[in-house]
Amino acid sequence: MTITSKADGRKLRIFLSGELDHHAAREAVTYIEDKLETQLPRDCVLDMTGLSFMDSSGIAVVLKTYRRMKELDGRFWVENVPPQPMRVLDASGIGRLVGISVKS
């Protein structure tokens, strides 16, 4: 999996691509926590455009990012979710907490 980010003012966009499984989830959480601590964004977007696979470990990545952004009194949402990861997110019901948009 590849994780990159782009900061624009107080908005941080984190791009995930490849496969998000339990091994990659640990790396993603560490990366995201580091970026949130150094950037202190007001808004954080998790962009899943390049994600080809996600298992339930991806839910933990989304939840941990959501919780940290709440602690920072910021906003968080997920964008460009491909069909397979969207099925995982739908099954979890996480859309009740986090705004999610599908890949168009």
Residue pairs with C-beta under 8 A, 6 or more apart in sequence:
1 16
1 17
1 18
1 19
1 20
1 24
1 27
1 28
2 15
2 16
2 17
2 18
2 50
3 14
3 15
3 16
3 17
3 27
3 28
3 31
3 32
4 14
4 15
5 12
5 13
5 14
5 15
5 31
5 35
6 12
6 13
6 15
7 13
7 39
7 41
10 40
10 41
10 42
10 43
11 41
11 42
11 43
11 44
11 45
12 35
12 36
12 39
12 41
12 43
12 44
12 45
13 44
13 45
13 47
14 31
14 32
14 35
14 44
14 45
14 46
14 47
14 65
15 47
15 49
15 50
16 28
16 46
16 47
16 48
16 50
16 51
17 49
17 50
17 51
17 52
18 24
18 50
18 51
18 52
18 53
19 51
19 52
19 53
19 54
20 28
20 51
20 53
20 54
20 55
20 57
20 58
20 61
20 85
21 53
21 54
21 55
21 57
22 55
22 57
24 57
25 57
25 58
25 60
25 61
28 61
29 60
29 61
29 64
32 46
32 61
32 64
32 65
32 68
33 64
33 68
36 44
36 65
36 68
36 69
36 72
40 72
41 69
41 72
41 74
42 74
42 75
43 74
43 75
43 76
44 65
44 69
44 74
44 75
44 76
45 76
45 77
45 78
45 79
46 61
46 62
46 65
46 76
46 77
46 78
46 79
47 78
47 79
47 80
48 54
48 78
48 79
48 80
48 81
48 82
48 85
48 103
49 79
49 80
49 82
49 103
51 81
51 82
51 85
52 82
52 84
53 84
53 85
54 84
54 85
54 88
54 89
55 88
56 88
56 92
58 85
58 88
58 89
59 88
59 89
59 92
59 94
62 78
62 89
62 94
62 98
63 94
63 97
65 76
66 76
66 97
66 98
69 75
69 76
70 76
76 98
77 98
77 99
77 100
77 101
78 89
78 98
78 99
78 100
78 101
79 100
79 101
80 101
80 102
80 103
80 104
81 89
81 100
81 101
81 102
81 103
82 102
82 103
83 102
83 103
86 100
86 102
89 95
89 100
94 100
